[in-house]
């Protein structure tokens, strides 16, 4: 136990970061699907935190998580139980997107830190809600799951190439990522499992009677997620805006559709293109869930003095005159980003992806989604905080 003198010397912020007797924060996983298990594994592999709890509305998912990650301190289907547990210092929230605002806000209000999977916003208005929740949280952290922000080779490329102007004037940033078998499955109907809490799954979304496809492949439906525009474009748009020091898109257009899977029940497009315009550069995105060969998913920055192609595996800088230079990635992005969150909790580092990143990373895809569903150009007004379609 800290001495009385030591306690008096602590600031309010550092006092909030005193964890159990071993000094390790307890992290609870909320939403134990594939992505939640991947990120939780990174937390646990670090051996810097404890598996404080597991929350999922379906017991089969909880069992898979236990088989994969080990036994947590407790398991539950009720999110409110997680909020009341003293051994929980932080939550990894990896639920369908439509739950992000309410769950993150409730967690912060309950005195918990939050690692929130991307996209942090399901709707534009969620951004104000998240910022308000952080502002009222008495110093609790909201960490956006934009793991490129903690990647050493991403940080190096920005510092050595973008910030020094080696690419010259950048006019286009092209982004691509395709071939997602998990999002190209055909889902057969299935009787509702007795241990699947359908009402909790629907949550704040419009009520729909049980359909297995909506649970098992919620990314197919705009009520719960934005498909590839939200899942994939959020990552690359965040890197583009970060590197360009410009998080103020002006407008967007988007087109696509169900080109491969016309009759499987999905609503979100399986194939899409988007163009987002900024003050003096354009950002493009191309994606299909189908099996299009995609050896190097990532971003290409095209400048007047050189080109940068960057993926999660490496980056290649090609000057207008001279040979290409390749820098390989080192280590795991998941480990780096969960590590930054734990460092920030301990007061050892500044967050690489705070609540402002959570909002800014989502704005381009929210514009693109508005353009796609309306069939018109979607315009962002930073002064009004609104998206208009015309």
C-alpha positions in Angstrom: 0.0 0.0 0.0 1.3 3.5 -0.7 2.2 5.5 2.4 0.2 8.5 3.4 3.0 10.8 2.3 3.1 9.1 -1.1 -0.6 9.5 -1.5 -0.5 13.2 -0.7 2.1 13.6 -3.4 0.0 12.1 -6.1 -1.9 14.2 -8.5 -5.5 13.5 -9.2 -4.6 12.0 -12.6 -1.9 9.7 -11.2 -4.1 8.6 -8.3 -6.7 7.5 -10.8 -4.1 5.1 -12.3 -3.3 3.1 -9.1 -4.5 -0.4 -9.9 -4.5 -3.6 -7.8 -1.7 -4.8 -5.6 0.3 -5.9 -8.6 -0.1 -2.5 -10.3 -1.8 -4.1 -13.3 -5.0 -2.6 -14.8 -7.9 -5.0 -15.2 -9.3 -5.0 -18.7 -12.7 -6.4 -19.6 -13.6 -7.5 -23.1 -17.1 -6.4 -24.3 -18.1 -8.1 -27.5 -16.0 -11.2 -28.0 -16.2 -11.8 -31.7 -13.2 -12.3 -33.9 -12.0 -8.7 -33.7 -12.5 -8.4 -30.0 -10.5 -11.6 -29.4 -7.7 -10.4 -31.6 -7.2 -7.1 -29.7 -7.7 -8.8 -26.3 -5.0 -11.3 -27.2 -2.6 -8.4 -27.7 -3.5 -6.9 -24.3 -2.9 -10.2 -22.6 0.2 -11.2 -24.5 1.8 -8.0 -23.2 1.6 -9.5 -19.6 0.9 -5.9 -18.4 -2.8 -6.3 -17.5 -5.3 -8.8 -16.1 -8.3 -10.3 -17.9 -10.8 -8.8 -15.6 -14.0 -9.8 -17.3 -15.8 -11.0 -20.4 -19.2 -9.7 -21.6 -21.1 -11.0 -24.6 -24.8 -11.4 -25.3 -24.3 -15.0 -26.6 -22.8 -17.7 -24.5 -21.3 -19.5 -27.5 -19.1 -16.4 -28.2 -18.1 -16.3 -24.6 -17.0 -19.9 -24.7 -14.9 -19.3 -27.8 -13.2 -16.3 -26.1 -12.4 -18.4 -23.0 -11.1 -21.2 -25.2 -8.9 -18.7 -27.1 -7.9 -16.3 -24.3 -8.2 -18.2 -21.0 -10.5 -17.7 -18.1 -11.4 -14.2 -17.1 -12.3 -13.1 -13.5 -16.0 -13.1 -14.5 -18.3 -13.6 -17.4 -21.7 -12.0 -18.1 -24.3 -11.2 -20.8 -25.2 -7.9 -19.0 -23.1 -4.9 -19.8 -24.3 -3.1 -16.7 -22.6 -5.8 -14.6 -19.2 -4.9 -16.1 -19.7 -1.3 -15.2 -20.3 -2.2 -11.5 -17.2 -4.4 -11.1 -14.4 -2.8 -9.1 -11.7 -5.0 -10.7 -12.4 -3.5 -14.1 -10.3 -0.5 -14.8 -10.7 -0.4 -18.5 -13.0 -1.8 -21.2 -12.1 -3.0 -24.7 -15.4 -2.4 -26.5 -15.6 -4.5 -29.8 -19.4 -4.7 -30.3 -21.3 -3.8 -33.4 -20.9 -0.2 -34.3 -24.4 1.0 -33.3 -23.6 0.2 -29.6 -20.3 2.2 -29.5 -21.7 5.6 -28.3 -23.9 4.3 -25.5 -21.5 1.8 -24.2 -18.4 4.0 -24.3 -20.3 6.9 -22.7 -21.7 4.7 -19.9 -18.3 3.2 -19.3 -16.6 6.6 -19.0 -19.4 7.8 -16.7 -18.8 4.8 -14.5 -15.2 5.6 -14.1 -13.7 3.2 -16.6 -11.1 3.9 -19.3 -12.2 2.8 -22.8 -10.4 1.2 -25.8 -13.1 1.6 -28.5 -12.8 -0.4 -31.7 -13.1 1.5 -34.9 -15.2 3.0 -36.4 -15.8 4.8 -33.1 -18.8 6.6 -34.6 -21.8 5.0 -36.2 -23.5 8.3 -36.9 -22.2 11.8 -37.2 -24.0 13.0 -34.0 -22.1 10.3 -32.0 -19.0 12.5 -32.2 -20.4 15.2 -30.0 -21.7 12.5 -27.6 -18.3 10.9 -27.3 -16.5 14.2 -26.8 -19.0 15.2 -24.1 -18.5 11.9 -22.3 -14.7 12.3 -22.3 -15.0 15.9 -21.1 -17.1 14.8 -18.1 -15.1 11.7 -17.3 -12.7 13.2 -14.8 -9.6 12.3 -16.8 -10.6 8.9 -18.1 -9.2 7.9 -21.5 -11.0 7.0 -24.7 -8.6 5.3 -27.1 -9.7 4.9 -30.7 -8.8 1.6 -32.3 -6.8 3.2 -35.1 -3.7 1.0 -34.7 -1.7 2.5 -37.5 -1.2 5.6 -35.3 1.1 3.5 -33.0 3.0 1.7 -35.8 6.7 2.6 -35.9 7.0 2.5 -39.7 3.9 4.7 -40.1 5.4 7.2 -37.6 8.7 7.1 -39.4 7.2 7.6 -42.9 5.3 10.7 -41.7 8.3 12.2 -39.9 10.9 11.5 -42.6 8.9 11.9 -45.8 5.7 13.9 -45.2 6.8 16.3 -42.6 10.1 17.1 -44.5 8.3 17.7 -47.8 10.3 15.0 -49.7 7.2 14.1 -51.8 6.7 17.7 -52.9 3.1 18.8 -53.4 0.8 15.8 -52.8 -2.2 15.9 -55.1 -3.7 12.4 -54.7 -3.9 9.8 -52.0 -5.1 6.5 -53.3 -6.4 3.8 -51.0 -7.4 0.2 -51.7 -8.3 -2.9 -49.7 -10.3 -5.9 -51.0 -10.9 -9.6 -50.5 -12.7 -10.2 -47.2 -13.9 -13.8 -47.0 -15.7 -13.2 -43.7 -17.9 -10.5 -45.4 -18.6 -12.6 -48.5 -20.3 -15.6 -46.7 -23.8 -16.7 -47.5 -25.6 -17.0 -44.2 -28.2 -19.7 -44.0 -31.3 -19.1 -41.7 -31.0 -20.5 -38.2 -33.4 -20.8 -35.3 -32.7 -18.3 -32.6 -30.4 -19.8 -29.9 -32.0 -19.8 -26.5 -28.9 -18.1 -25.1 -28.7 -15.2 -27.6 -30.1 -12.0 -26.1 -31.7 -10.5 -29.2 -33.1 -7.4 -27.5 -29.6 -6.5 -26.3 -28.3 -7.0 -29.8 -30.8 -4.6 -31.3 -30.2 -2.1 -28.5 -30.6 1.5 -29.8 -31.3 0.4 -33.4 -34.8 0.2 -34.9 -36.5 -3.0 -33.8 -36.4 -6.0 -36.2 -37.6 -9.4 -35.3 -34.8 -12.0 -35.0 -32.8 -12.9 -38.1 -29.6 -14.9 -37.7 -27.9 -13.1 -40.6 -28.3 -9.8 -38.8 -26.5 -11.1 -35.8 -23.9 -13.3 -37.5 -23.1 -10.7 -40.3 -24.2 -7.4 -38.8 -21.8 -5.6 -41.1 -24.2 -6.3 -44.0 -26.7 -3.9 -42.5 -26.6 -0.1 -42.2 -28.5 -0.2 -38.9 -25.5 -1.8 -37.2 -22.5 -0.9 -39.3 -21.3 0.8 -42.5 -19.8 -2.2 -44.3 -16.4 -1.7 -46.0 -16.8 2.1 -46.0 -16.8 2.0 -42.2 -14.7 -1.1 -41.5 -11.9 -0.4 -44.0 -12.0 3.2 -45.3 -11.9 4.4 -41.7 -8.4 3.0 -41.3 -6.9 4.4 -44.5 -8.7 7.8 -44.3 -7.2 8.2 -40.8 -3.7 7.6 -42.1 -4.2 9.9 -45.1 -5.5 12.8 -42.9 -2.8 12.2 -40.3 0.0 12.3 -42.8 -1.4 15.3 -44.7 -2.1 17.2 -41.5 -5.6 17.9 -42.9 -8.7 16.4 -41.2 -11.2 18.8 -42.8 -12.8 17.0 -45.8 -15.0 19.3 -48.0 -17.2 16.8 -49.8 -17.5 13.2 -51.1 -19.1 11.2 -53.8 -19.5 7.4 -53.8 -20.8 4.6 -56.0 -21.1 0.9 -55.9 -23.6 -1.8 -55.1 -24.3 -5.5 -54.6 -22.3 -6.5 -57.7 -21.4 -10.0 -56.5 -24.0 -10.9 -53.8 -27.4 -9.8 -55.1 -29.7 -12.1 -53.3 -28.1 -13.0 -49.9 -30.0 -10.5 -47.8 -27.3 -7.9 -47.3 -28.0 -4.2 -47.6 -24.6 -2.6 -47.6 -22.7 -2.7 -50.9 -20.2 -5.5 -51.5 -18.2 -3.2 -53.9 -17.7 0.5 -53.6 -15.6 3.5 -54.8 -15.4 6.9 -53.1 -13.7 10.2 -53.7 -13.3 12.7 -50.9 -12.1 16.2 -51.7 -10.0 18.4 -49.4 -8.8 21.9 -49.9 -6.0 21.0 -52.4 -5.9 17.2 -52.6 -8.1 14.3 -53.3 -8.5 11.0 -51.4 -9.8 7.9 -53.2 -11.0 4.6 -51.9 -11.7 1.3 -53.7 -12.9 -1.9 -52.1 -14.8 -5.1 -52.7 -15.4 -8.0 -50.3 -15.0 -10.3 -53.2 -11.9 -12.3 -54.1 -10.1 -9.7 -56.1 -6.4 -10.2 -55.9 -5.0 -7.7 -53.4 -1.4 -8.3 -52.5 -0.6 -4.8 -51.0 -3.6 -3.2 -49.4 -2.7 0.3 -48.3 -2.2 3.9 -49.4 -0.2 5.6 -52.1 0.7 9.3 -51.8 1.4 10.8 -55.2 3.5 14.0 -55.0 5.3 16.2 -57.4 8.7 15.1 -56.1 8.0 11.4 -55.2 5.6 8.7 -54.3 5.0 6.8 -51.0 3.3 3.5 -50.9 2.6 2.3 -47.4 1.0 -0.9 -46.1 0.9 -2.6 -42.8 3.9 -4.7 -43.8 6.3 -1.9 -45.1 6.6 1.3 -47.0 8.3 2.1 -50.3 9.5 5.6 -51.0 10.3 6.4 -54.7 11.7 9.8 -55.5 11.2 11.3 -59.0 14.9 10.7 -59.5 16.6 7.8 -57.8 16.0 4.3 -56.6 13.1 3.1 -54.5 13.7 2.8 -50.7 11.9 0.2 -48.7 11.4 0.1 -44.9 9.9 -3.0 -43.3 7.5 -2.9 -40.4 8.6 -4.3 -37.1 6.4 -5.9 -34.5 2.6 -6.1 -34.2 0.4 -3.1 -34.7 -2.1 -4.5 -32.2 0.7 -4.9 -29.6 2.0 -1.3 -30.3 -1.5 0.2 -30.0 -2.7 -1.7 -26.9 0.7 -0.9 -25.5 0.3 2.8 -26.1 -3.1 2.6 -24.3 -1.5 0.9 -21.3 1.4 3.4 -21.3 -1.1 6.2 -21.3 -3.0 4.7 -18.4 0.2 4.6 -16.5 1.1 8.2 -17.3 4.1 7.1 -19.3 3.0 8.2 -22.8 0.6 10.4 -24.6 -2.2 8.7 -26.5 -1.7 8.2 -30.2 -5.4 8.0 -30.9 -7.6 10.1 -28.6 -11.2 11.1 -28.9 -10.4 13.7 -31.5 -8.8 11.0 -33.7 -11.9 8.9 -33.0 -14.1 11.7 -34.6 -11.8 12.8 -37.4 -11.0 9.2 -38.6 -14.7 8.6 -39.1 -15.7 11.8 -40.9 -14.6 10.8 -44.5 -16.4 7.5 -44.4 -19.5 9.2 -42.9 -19.5 11.6 -45.8 -18.9 8.7 -48.3 -21.8 6.8 -46.8 -24.1 9.8 -47.0 -23.1 10.2 -50.6 -23.6 6.5 -51.4 -27.1 6.2 -49.9 -28.3 9.5 -51.3 -26.8 9.2 -54.7 -25.6 12.8 -54.5 -22.5 14.7 -53.4 -22.3 15.0 -49.6 -20.8 18.2 -48.2 -19.2 18.8 -44.7 -19.7 22.1 -42.9 -17.1 22.3 -40.1 -18.7 25.6 -39.0 -22.1 24.0 -38.5 -20.9 20.4 -37.7 -23.3 19.1 -40.3 -23.4 16.9 -43.4 -25.6 18.2 -46.3 -26.5 16.2 -49.4 -27.4 17.9 -52.7 
